Amino acid sequence: MIIYFNGRLISADDLVVSPLDHGFLYGHGLFETMRTYHGNLFKGEAHFKRLAAAAAILGWPELPCQAEFTAAINSVLQHNNLQDASIRLTLSRGSGAARPDPASCGALTLAVFAAPLPPPLPSTGWSIATVNLRRNLSSPLVRIKSANYLDNILAKAEAKILGAQEAVMLNTDGFVAEGSMSNIFLVKAGRLITPDENSGILPGITRSTVIELAQTENIPIEIRRVKAEEMDEADEIFLTSSIMEVIPVRMINGRTVGNDVETPGIITVKLRELYREIVAG
């Protein structure tokens, strides 16, 4: 694999990251996971805007311009002969003193790599499980894609032990937040429901696109705090992510969602098809 690292292309096998890099030492970094279709980056501007907002929260110096990010992505696509791909862009605060002092760091570290897409989802969707780990509403990290990703990793591992493909995390107030790697939507009586941005969620790019699609199609939508028990009463549940797009959920906590474990719900299917029409263009 050829990756972009601080202005040059290099084999991933030959790359050496400084042990004094604060991303390595403390998880002091940010990332964006994006997707390309036919060699074109989808919603790139939205991803870069979210990255810049996160950097501002962390008090970082000015980021590279969007053109540099785009050029880096295009170069790794070309050198890895990829068109439809998963893109990972990582920014670290850079190398500094071996103590948690960001002021000691120099320039930001930028790495970009592209990988083939994962296998297609099963047509019936995923099984999900509510885990014990909570989203901390008092932490600014809940709204950014921090390289300090241990909460998500531990939540995903707990879901796997429970026999599920994805975790659902509640927040410290007991309301639904999000998945370990996805946002969550419910459908009840024809109404689309999703946790609001004060619920401890990452404001997902695919989530925003699906909300826009629902509004365009006049699907009633409620963006608010969501009680945990509402997931048990939902007619449909689906997840969203940049790589996996719209993911139907067939079971939650060992129970079937809706009346048919084999067929995703009507609104889930409609929004998935509308999303695929956008990316096809």
Buried (B, 14 or more C-beta within 10 A) or exposed (E): EBBBBBEEBBEEEEEEBBEBBBBBBBBBBBBBBBBBBEEBBBBBEBBBEBBBEBBEEBEBEEBBEBEEBBEBBBBBBBBBEBEBBBBBBBBBBBBBEEEEEBEBBEEBBBBBBBBEEEEEBEEBBBBBBBBEBBBBBEEEBBBBBBBBBEBBEBBBBBBEEBEBBBBBBBBBEEBBBBBBBBBBBBBBEEBBBBBBEEBBBBBBBBBBBBBEBBEEEEBEBEBEBBEEEBBEEBBBBBBBBBBBBBBBBBBBEEEEBBEEEEBBBEBBBBBBEBBEEEBEE
